[in-house]
Amino acid sequence: MSRDHSDLVSNYFANSIQDLTPASVSHIMRLLYVPVSTDGEVTRLCASVLSDAELARSDRLASQGDRILFKQRRAFRRFCGALALASPQCLSQVLFYETDAGRPYLSASPGFSFSFSACRFGYLGAWSATHGVGVDLEDKTRALQVVDLARRYFTASEAEAIEGVDGGASPRVFFRLWCLKEAALKSIGQGLPFGLDRFAFELEPELRVVHAPEDAGGRTQFDAHLIEVAGGCAALVSRSPA
């Protein structure tokens, strides 16, 4: 592995981040966004803080674009971990592990809840020492058969809400609901196999959680936020401690 350039990587992210934490939850969590860099030097520096296993995993990705995204988002994950712990250690020493469901955690501080998401134009990272957190970031420009997908994966009322809006607005509603559902799953440490229909949301007249699994505390345990990101759709969902 090349020499560890943690200081340069940290400075890059510190100068590039946008703090998107909703004001109402800023006392219990943080949500940061960083756009993807097209600068090859940034990717090279990010690679310097990754483990040999991460670099090997990157090498197995099919496209150059995917390899760039992987290196930058893994370096960003380490940067968020260092911020959460207020740690002076090199980013290469901020070690994340993952549960069987894919939830990232720091062995040095397992009490923190972390969540990350990425798409072709940026990265989101969130954490809390007191609440479960989940984030999702989607590229809303993707062309999808949103009505068919909603009928297959969403609740009946959500699918009807998507079908009921003007055709040009249906992708916007779909992506908002998808982001909320995936973020909610992450807030309880689960992934897509757990079922997108296990959570239900209403967007109008205001955003609210309609249903959540009872074994996760029910809907009153959850707080949801839609996040404005240029070119994309994003959501933050937090779960209150039992």
N, C-alpha and C positions, 0 to 999 in steps of 0.2 A: 504494500500500500504506500502511496505517496505521503509526504510529510503532512502532518495534521495542521490545517489552516483554520483552526477553530475561531481565532480572533477575527479573521477576515470574513468568514461566513457569518458570524454573529453580527458584525458591523453591517454587512449587506442586508440581512433580514431586519435588523433594528431600523435601518433607514428606509425599508420598503414596506413594512407592515402597516396595515390599516386596522385600528381597533374598532371592531363592529359590535362590541358588547352592548346589548340593550341597557339603557340607563336603569331600568327597574331591577336588573339582576347584577349590576356591576359590583355590588358588594359581596357577591358569593361566587362569581365565576368570571372568566375572560374568554373572549372570542376574537381571534386574530385572523386576518386575511393577508395573503401575499400573492401578487400576480406571478405567473410563470415568466421567467427570464429567457430571452432568446440569445443572451450573451454566453458564448461557449466557455468563457473564463469562469463565469459564475457556476456553471455545471461542473467544471473541473475542480473548483474549490469545494463545492458541496461533496463531491466524491471523496475528497481527502478526509472527511470526518466519518465516513461509513465503514462498516466492518467488512472483512473479506467475504463473509456470507452474503451481505447485502450487495456487494459489487458483483459477486458471482450470479446472484439472482438477476441483477440488472443486465448482465451479459446474455442471459437466456431470453430476454425479451426480443420480440421479432423486429420492431422498428426502432430507428434512431430516436424518433420522437418519444416513444414509450420509455426508452432508456433515460432520456433527459428528464422526463417528468418524474420517474422513479427516484433518481438521484436527488433532485431538488426537494421533493416532498419528504424524503426520509431525513434529509438534513434539516428541513423545517421542523419536522417532528422532534428531533433532538434539541433544536433551538427552543421550542415550546417547553420541553421537559426541563431544560436548564432555567428558563424563566419561572416556571411554576415552583421549582425548588429553591430559587434564588441561589443557584449553585455556581461557584466560580470555576468548576472543573471543565476540562476540555469537552467539546461536544462529542468527541469520539468515545468519551467515557460515560455519556448519558445513555444508559442501556434500557431500551424498551423490550418487553416481551409481549406475547399475545396469548389470550385464552383460546380454547378450542373453537369458540365462536368468533374469534378474530378481534376481540377487544384488546386494545393496547394498554399496558400498564408498566409502571416503573417498579422494579423489585426493591429499589431503595426507599420507595414511598408508596406502598400498595393502597393507601387510603385515598389517594387522589384518583379522581375519575377523569379520563382523557377521551377525546374523540377527534377524529381527523377525517377530512374528505378532500377530494381533488377532482378536477376535470381539466380539460385541455388549456384553460386560461388561468387557473389559480388554485390556491390551497387554503383550506380552512383548518384551524386548530382551536379546540376549546378545552378548558379544564376547570375543575372545582375540587376543593378539599372537603366540601360538605354535601354536595348534591351529585346525583348521577347526571351526566351530560351526554348529549348526542347531537351531532351536526351532519348535515348533508349538503352537498353542492352539486348542482346539475347544470349541464349545458342546455339551455332552453331553446337553442337554435336547432337541435337535432330533430329530424323529421321522423315522427313516430305515429303509429295508428293508435292515438291516445284513447279513443272510445273503446276499441277492442281490448286494449291493455287494462283499462279501468274496469271493464266488465269482468275480466279474468282475475284481477288481483285486488281490487278495492271492494269496499262494501257496496251494497246495492244503492244506498242513498247517495254515496259519493259518485258512483257511475252515472246516476241520474242527474246529479248536479253538473257533471261535465257534458252530458248530452244536451242539457237544457240551455246552455249558453250559446251565444252566437258562434258559428264555426271557427271564426278567426280567433276567438278568445279561449276556446277549449284547450289548446296546448298550454296556455298560461295557467289555467286552473289545474290541469293535470299535473304539471311539474311542481306546483305549489303543494299539492296534496302528497305527491310522491316524496318530496323533500321532507315534509313533516312526518310522514310515516317512517321513512328510513331513519331519520334522526331520533324518533321515539324508540324504535327498536334498539338503536345504539345506546340510548340512555339507560336501558335495562341490561345491557351487555349481550344483546342478541343481534343476529343478522337476518337477512332476507328469508332464509328457510323457516324462521319462526312464524312468518305470515304477515304480509302487509295489511291484511284485513283485521288483525288483532287490535289495531288502533283505528279510530275513526275521528274525523275532524269536520267542522263546518267553517267555511270562510266568510260567510255573510249571515247577518249584518256585521259581525265581527268574528275574528278567529277564536275558536274555542275547541277544547277537547271534548268530544262527544262520548267516546268509549275508550277504555284502556283495560288490559287484563286485570281481573280482580286479584290474582296472585302477585301482581306488581303494585297493588295498592289502590287500583281503580283510578278513574279519571281525575279525581280531586288532587292526586299526588303529582300531577304533571302540569307544566307550564310551557307554552309553545310560543315561538316568535318566528315570523318570516323576516328574512334579512335581504336587504337590497345589495346586489352585487352586479356590476356592469357586465352585461352579456349572459348572466346566469341567474339561477334561482337557488336560494339557500334557506335553510331553516335551522333553528336551534331549539331543542327540547330538553328541559331539565326535569328531573324526578326528585321530589323532596324526600329526605330521609324518613324512614318509617317511624 
